């Protein structure tokens, strides 16, 4: 495989792993919900447009999703103090807990798929995780 093929395989496998976990846990929350909560947790409050861009969705779609998340108590919406026409979205403590619970569900569900890996394979995965994190973390703000 080429380097480009390897990178594509990593991205595809990551998406497949989240789909597998969601299906096995019967978690019907949209993937965009978890992306939005991750962005809000790591980057802090966001305007709807910025959050939509970070989550790679449309602004109307994000507006609908934020409405649902607000109804569930996972985020709050306030007016932007610099522009009263804009809405700022902030993750709540319940949203932080929900996202932490989802991360725990992912781990618990996916761990058995990798239970037969040897030490060398785990070392390779651990190294890959460190490399991928080092290449993506600078693109995101540090956790608050």
N, C-alpha and C positions, 0 to 999 in steps of 0.2 A: 504494500500500500504506500501511496505517496504521503507526504506530510499533510497535504490538504485533505486527503482521504481520512487520515488519522484524526485530524481535528473535527471533521464532519462526523466521524464515528463517535467521538467523545460527546459532542453536542447531542447527537441522536440518541445515544445511550442514556444520557442524563434526562432527556425528555421522556424516554420510555420508562425509566425508573420511577419518575413521579407519577406517570399514568398507571403503572403497575401498583404502586402504593395506594393511590387514590381508589382504584378499582377494588383492591383487596380489603381496604378499610371501609369501603362503601362511602367514601367522603365525596359528596357531590358538590362541594364548594368549587367555584370556578378557579382555574389556575391563576387568573388575573387577580383574584382576591389575595392569594399568597404573595404574588409579586408586589402588589400595592402595599401590603403590610410590611414586607421586607424593606421596600424603599423607604417607607415612613419611619420604620424602626432605625434604619441605618443612616438615613440622610436628614431626618427631622421633618418638620411640617413642610408641606408642599402646596403650591397652587394646583388647581385641577389640571390645567394645561401641562404643567411641568410633570405632574404625576402620570398623566396620560402618556407623555413622551417617554418617560423613564420605563413605563410598563409596556410600551409599544402597542398602544391601543388608541382609539379615537377619543377626542374630548367628550362627545356625547355619551360614548360607552362608559368612560370613566365617571362621568356625572351620575349615570345610572348605578354603577357599581358603588360609588361613594355613598349614594343614597341608601342602598341596601346595607352597607357596612355601618352607616350611622344608625339605622334602625336596629341593628344587632348590637349596638353599643361598642363597636370595634374601633370607630373613629369619631372625631368631632369635626364639625364644620364651623368656621368663623369667617367673618368678613376680613379681607386683607386690609390692615391699617393704612397701607399706602395707596390702595385702590378699592373703594367700597363696592365696585362692580365684581371684584374677583373674590373667590372663596379659597380659604386656606384649610387644608385637611391635616389633622393631627391624629396620630395613633393614640388610643387610650390604653390604660393598664389592661383592660379586658382584651384589647387587640394584641398587645404584647404577649399575654398569656395564651391566646388562641394560636398565635404564630409559633410560640414555643411548643405548644401541644402538637401542632402539625409537624414540626421538625422531629419531635420524639416519635410520632406515629410513623414518619418516613423511616427513621432509623430502625425501629422495632420491626417494621414490615419487611424492610429490605435486607436486614442483617442475615436472615436464614438463606437468602440467595447466595451469599458469599461465605457461608459457614465452612465450606470444604476447602477454602483457599489455604495454601501453605504459607509459612512465614515469608518466603521470598516474594510470593504474589502479593501479600499484604504490604510488604515493604514497597513494592512497585506502585501499588495503589496509593499508599500514603505519600510517596514521592510525587506522584501525578497530582494528587490533591494539593500539595504544597505549591507545586509549579503553577497549577491553574489558579489557585488563590492569589499567588504573587502577581500573576498577569491580569487579574480582574479587580483586585481590591483597590489599586490606585485610581480606578475609574469610579469608585464609589467613595463617599465620605466615610470617615471612621464611625463606628458605632458610638451612640451617645451614652 
